[in-house]
Amino acid sequence: GFAERARAMIDLIGVSFQCDQTRVVTFMLGNGGSYESHPHIGITDPHHELSHHMSNQVNFDKLTQIGTWEMEQVAYLLSKLEAIDDGEGLTALDNSAVYVSSEIGDGDRHNHDDMPVFLAGGLSGALATGRHLRVNRPVADLFLTVLQTCDPDGGHTSFGNSTGPMTEIQAG
């Protein structure tokens, strides 16, 4: 089922990093229009239909269950990366940037602002960690910052609708 496929893909990501086959992965549980249900956590309603919650508390509760399960999968991925020794006292997670988000902020409004974004990993010490920030900037600013960090001599000055790098997430 869905949960087993997700766990297998996360395990594959971990193995790929561990044997150094890749250090770049894109993984999406499903597209925003997915009608996937989550019977493994007792939710048989399609996720997409629930996301159009209509301010119904029952729908919010189910979305909270789904979001909790999804973040548990992220935690599992992060634990896999944290267990990979990259040498010099660093782990694969220390040397990575793991971006987790949704493509919209609210399913009823289909808005692209106030989106939840979770960024884990230290990107080889370049990212300040252990903080919660509320920012009102295009997510492209985050992507530009990561791009500039990964390729500092690349001359990258923009990415999509970016307004500039996010100095508030950079270390020291």
Secondary structure, DSSP 4 states (H G I P E B T S, - for coil): -HHHHHHHHHHHHHHHHHTTS-S-----SS-TT----BGGGTB-S-HHHHHS-TT-HHHHHHHHHHHHHHHHHHHHHHHHHHTSEEETTEETTTT--EEEE-S-S-TTTT-SSS--EEEES-TTTTB--S------S-HHHHHHHHHHHH-TTS-----TT--S--GGGB--
